[in-house]
C-alpha cells in the first residue's frame, strides 16, 4: 500500500469515521503560532470571479456515441448564476516539504480544471489556495515527519480554509445560496468548515448541498444525522437541499479486498449516488480527460484508446453517453459507489479509462478510482445542482 493510501485510511478511520476533524484530533497539541493567509490578497485565490484569466480552461467535450459518431459539446460558463461554489481541492501540492508553499501552481489549477471548473455552468466559483499537507510528503522516499509536525500542518491547513471562508462570507456571499465542495484532504477541510461555521447554524439555510467525495461521512446506524454532522443529512432526492453528497468510487469488478475494509460498530458510512440519489443504479454523465490527465498525474496510468479502431480526438474532454453506470453498494467490501461499464451491442467505445491509483505499475487495491471521483459524476452533479438551486427559497 502506498504511503498516501495508508495516510488516507488511517486518518479516515481515526477521525472521519467518528465525525471528527484534524482539529479534534490535535486539540491537546501545542498551539501553532502560524497565522492564516490574508484572503484580501487575490494571490491567495486559485479562482474567484474578479480574478482575471483564472480558471478559464477549454472544457469542450467530444461526445462519443456507441455507433462511432463523434461530435463536440461546447462548454459555456453561466453568465449570472444564482449560487456560489466554494471548493477545497484535494492533496495535489508538489511543494518540497510537508506544508505547501503559499503560491498557486499548475497542480492547484489542474485540480480545478479536472474537478469543478465545469460547475461554473451553475455557480460562481471560489477556490482559495490553502497551505495543505503536500502530495510530496506522501511519497515513499519522503522522511516521515513527527506527529507534532503533522498536527501543526493540519492546523495550518484548517486555519487557512476557515479564514478563506470567513472572507468569502464577509465580502462576497451577500446572502447567496452556496455549494460546498471538497475532495479527499479537501473534503476533510470542508467537513471541519461545516462543523465550525454551517452545521446547525444560520448559514445552513443558505447551503444548497455539500459535495464530499473521496472521504468518509458517517451517521449512526438507522439515523440520518448525528455522526459527522449534527443537522445535515444525506441527499436522497434532487430537490432536497441542505444535505450532503458523498461517495468513494471503485470499479465494480475491483472493490477493496474484504480484509482491508474497516467496520466501525454503531456507525454507518454514507454513500449517495449522484446518478440516482433515491437509490439503485443510475447512468453516469462523466467528463474525463481525453489524454488521461487526473489530479495527480504521477499516480496515473496512460489513457488507452477511447474507441476501436482508435480515432483522433481534438477536444480536451470526453463523454460517452450510456456507457458507464453507478450504484451504491454495502457489502463485505465496504460502502462504495460501484462503477460499471455497460456497452451497447456493436459499441465502438472501449470503456477503458485512466483513473486507477497506480503504485509500482499496478492499481493500488484500496484507492479505487479516487483520482477521477468527480470526473465520473460531473454531468450528474450539474443536473442535481440545477434542481437543488431552483428549490432553494428566495432570500430577501
N, C-alpha and C positions, 0 to 999 in steps of 0.2 A: 504494500500500500504506500502511496506517495506521502510525503510529509504534509502536503496540503490536505489530502483526504483525511489523514489522521487528525489534523487540526480541526477541520470542519466537523468530523464525527465527535471528537472529544468535547468540543465547545457545545455542539448541538445537544449532546446527551446531558452534559453537566448543567447547562444553562437553559437553552430554549425549551427543552422538554418540560421544564417546570415553570415556564413563563418568565424566566429571568433574563437579565441583560448583562453585558460586561460590567456595568456599574454595580449591579447587585453583587456580582462575584468578587469585586475588588473594594467593597465598601469599607473594609477594615484596613486597606492598604494605605501607606503614606500618601498624603495629598500631592498631586502633581502641580508644580508651580507654573507649567506652561499655560499661556493664555490662548484662547481660541483665536482663529484668524478673524480679521476685520472684513466682514462681508459688505461693507460700504465700498470696498475696493473691488472693482469689476474684474480684476485679475484673479480673484478667488472664486470666480464662477466659470464653469465649463460652458454652460448655456444659460441665457436669460433673454427676455425679449429685447432689451436695449443694448445687447452686445453685438456690435456689427460683425457680420460674416460668420458668427459662431453657429455650429450645428445646422448647416445648410447643405449637407451632402446630397448627392443624387441618390434618390431612393426608388427610382423607376424599377419595375419588376417585369421579368419575362414570364408570361403565363404559359405553362407547358400543359397542353391538352393531351389526353390519353391517345388521341388519334395521331399525334405527332405535330399537330398545328401549334404554332408559337406566335404570340402577339405581345405587344408591350403595354403594360398598365402604367400610365404616368402617375407620379405622386405629386400632390399639391398640399402644403400645409393649410390649415384653416386660417381665414383672414381675420375673423373676430370670434374666437372660441369663447364659450360661456364658462369654461372651467380652467383650472390650472393643474399641471402635473409637477410634483416635487419628487425628484428621483435621486436616489443614492446608489451609486454604481458598486459593483462587486469588487473583489480583490483583483486588481489589474496593475497596480503601480510597479514600475521597473526601477524605482529608486534603489540605490545600493544597500541601504540599511533596513532596519526594522520598520521605521516610520517614513512615510512618503515625504519627500521634499516638497515645499509649497510652490509648485509650478505646474500648470496644466500641460500635459504632454499628449502625444498621439494615443497613448494607452487609454486615457480617460475619454478622448474623442471617439476612439474605436468602440468603447463600451456603449456610449450614447448612440452611435450610428447603428450598432447591431441590436440594441435592446429597446430603446424608447423613442428615438427620433421620429419614427413613423406615427407615434401617438400625437405628434403635433397636428395631425389632422382633426383632433378633437379637443386639444388643450394647449394653453401656453406652457412652455417647457422651462422649468427652473432646475438647474443641476449645479449644486455647489461643489467646488473642489474641497476635499477634506483630507487631512493627514492620516490616511488609513494605514493599517498593517499591510506591508507590501507583499506582492507575489514573490519577490526576490527572497524574502525571509522564509518562504515555504519550500524552497528548493533544498535538495538533499545535501548540497555542499555548503549551505549557509550555517554558520556557527550558531548553535541553539542559544537564544537569549535567556536570561534569567527570568524567573517568574515575576519578579518585581518590574523588570523592563517590559515584559509583555503587558502587565497590568497598567503601567504608565502609558504605554502605546494605546491600549484600549480606551483609557480615559481621554487621551488627546483626540482620538477619532470621534468619540461621542460628543465631546465638548464642541468640536468644530461643527458637527451636524446640527446640534441644538442651536448654536449661535447663528448658523445659516438660516434655519427655520425661523428663529425669532426675528431676524432681519427681514425675511420674506413677509411674515405676518404683519410687521410694523410698517413696511414700506410698499408692499406690492399686492397684498391679498385683497384689501378693501371689501371684505365680506364675501368674496367669491367662493364658489364651490371648489374643492381641491381633491385631487387623487394623489395618494402617497404610494410611491413605488420603490422597492429595494430588492436586490438580488444578492444571495449569498451573504458576505460580510455586510453589504449594503442593506439587506433585509434585517440583519441583527441591529444595525444602526437605526433603521426606521421603527423597529419594534420598540427600542428604547425611547425614541422620539414620541411615538404614540402613547406609551405609558406615562411619559413626563408631561406631555402637552395636549393630548387629544382624548384619550380614553376616559369616558365618564366625565368629561369637561365640556364647557360650552362650545369649544372648537369642533367637537364631534358632530354638531349639527351641520357643519359645512363639509363633512367628509363624504365624498361620493363613494369611494372604496379605497382599501389598501391592497396593493398587489405585491405579494411577498413570496415569489418562487425561490427555490434553491435554499430553503431554510426549513425550520420546523416550528409550526404553530400548534399548540396543544389546547385541548379542552378536557375537563373531567369527563369520564365515561358517562354517556347518557345525557350530557348537557351541551349547550351551545356557547356558553361563556363561562368565565371563572377560572380559566387557565392562564394562557399567555395574556389575554385581555379581560378586563372586568366586564365590559359592556359592548364589545364589538364581535358579533357572531360571524360564522362563515356565510358567504354569499350563496344562496340557494335559488335565486331567480334573477333574471336580467333587469328587473325593475326594483330590486331590493337595493337600498343604499345604506351607507354607514357600516359596511361589512367588509370581510377580508376574503381575498382570493389567494390561495397558496397551494403549491404542489411541488413535487420533485419528479422530473420526467426521466423515465427509463424505457429502454426498448422492451416491448412485451416479451420478447424471446430471451432477454438477458436481464432479469431482475437481480437485485442484490442477493447473494447467497444467504440462505436462511441462517447460517451460523454467524453471520456478520450483522444481523439485524438486532437492534435494541428494543426491548419491550419494557415499558415503564408501568408499573402497577397503578391503576386508578386513572391513568392518563390516556387520551386518545389523540393520535396525530390527525390533523385536518388535511384533507385533500379536496380541493374544489376544481372541477374540470371546466375551464373557460369555454369549451365547446358544448357543454351540457351541464349547466350549473345545477339543474334539478336532479341530476343523477343519470347513470347509464353512459353509453358510448356516444360520441359526437364526432363529426367530421372537422378536422383541423383546417385552418386557413393560415399556413405558415408563410413566412418571408425569410428565406435562407440566402446566405451569401453565395453568389454564383461561383466564386472561386474558393469557397470554403473558409472564409475568414470567420473567426469566432472572437470572443472576448479575450482569450489567451492563446494566441497563435502557436506558441512553443509547445502547447499540450495537445495540439490538434493534428489529426491525420490529414493527408491530402484529400481533396474532394474528387471522388470518382466521376465518371461521365454521367450527366443527368439523363441522357437518352441513349437508346440503342437503335441504330448506329448513332455515334456521338454527333452533336451539332455545335456550331459556334453560337455563343450567347453573348450579346453585347451589353445587356442591362446588368447593373451591379447586384440585383437580387433576382431570385427565382421563387415562383409559387406554382404549386401543382394541384389544381382543384380535384378534390375527391380522393387523393392518393394516400393521405395519412388520416388516421383516426386516433382518438384518445379515450381512455376510460380510467376512472379512479378504481384502484384495487386495494383490498385489505386482506392479506393472506400471510403465509409463513415467510414471505419475502418483505414484509413490512407494509406500509401505506404509501402508495406511489401512483403517479399518473403513467399508465402503460401506453406506450406509443406503438401503433401497429401500421404496417404498410398494407394497403388494400387495393392492389392493382385491378384494373378492369380487363376483360378479355381483349387480347391483342394490344395491351398497353405498351407503348414505346418508351415510357418513362421507367428508369431503372429502380427508383425508390432509394438509391444509395445516397447517403448524405454524411458529410463530416459532422462531428459534434460529440463523439465519444471522447472522454478524458483519457489520453494516451500516456502510458508510462512504459519505458523500455520496449516500445513498439507494439504494445498490446493495450486493449481497453482496461482501465482501472475498474475493478469489479464493483466498487461501492459508489462511484461517482456518476454512472449513467450518462445521460445527455445534459448534464449540468451546464455545459458550455453554450447550449442553444435553448435553454429553458424558455426564454422569452421569444426567440425567433419562431419556435414551433407554434405558438399561440397568438402571434401578433395580430392577425386579422380577426380572430375571435374576440380578443380583448378590445379591439376598436369597436366591434359590434356591441359588446356588453357595455362599454363606457358610453356610447351614444345613447343607449336606452337608460342607463343609470343617470346620466346628466339630465336627460329630459324629465326624469322622475323627481329630480331634486325640487323642493319647494322654492318658490320665488322669494327672494330676500329683498326687503325694503330698507 
